[in-house]
Structure formats: C-alpha cells, structure tokens
Amino acid sequence: MIEAQVEPGRGPTATVIVQMGTLKIGDPFICGDYAGKVKSLIDDRGKPLKEAGPSTPVIVLGFSGLPQAGDEFLVMESERSAKTLSEERLLGRRAEQTDRTANALRSKACSKPPMERKHLRIVLKCDAQGSLEALTGALAD
C-alpha cells in the first residue's frame, strides 16, 4: 500500500500496487490492523475496474478503518479469517498503546514538580496518513 486517506462519500481508501496475482471486487483482505472486502477498484485515471493485475496501481474501497502508509495489503481466503486477524491485531495495538501511555505519564509526573509543568493541546487534521506522520514527527522534535 502506498497511501491511505479518508475521502468524503467513499470512506477510508488506499492506493495499492498489485504485486502478485489478480485483485478482484469482492476479495476479502487485511491491511495492517484493518480488514475489509474490496467494494470498488479505481484505476489511476479515475475509471472503475472489475479486477487489477500485477504492477497495476489502484484505489481500493472497503476498509473498516484507516491503515498506516506502507502496510502490507494481503488478500485472505475468507472474510471471517480476515476479521479475526484484524481484531487480534487491534487488541494487541490498544494494549501496547495503553502501556506506553501509562509509562510516559508516570515518567513525566515524576520528572517535574507540579508548578513547572506546561500543557499544550494540539488537534491535527490531515488529508493523508503520510502527512499526519510527518507533522507528528516534526512536533515531537
């Protein structure tokens, strides 16, 4: 997968380059932590396709959430196995984020006295996942 974004009226979409086999409408898939079923394929000129062969860039519709740029797009044998794997990955990621957040809060709470702490709340809104990663990295530096 090259990039992912949320398009109004279409939901989460991703630009994918098919490497092996043929991607068809109706194929169940998993990409990163999110599963789905290919609802529509759109070529680089904006025309709908029924299937995409090797080395063909297409926009895929049918994601359950917005995957990270660079995640591997895999076609699964059944929609049930894709959803099960997706749920397992999401639970693992949530547990990891909860642990990381708790550790960060503990270390910050111990490092400075209460009167010296400063808080800056920022809301980032981006059109593509790659833009969000770049902005988050720049702000962290």
Secondary structure by P-SEA (a helix, b strand, c coil): cccccccccccbbbbbbbcccccccccccccccccccccccccccccccccccccbbbbbcccccccccccbbbbcccaaaaaaaaaaaaaaaaaaaaaaaaaaaaaaaaccccccbbbbbbbbbbccaaaaaaaaaaaac
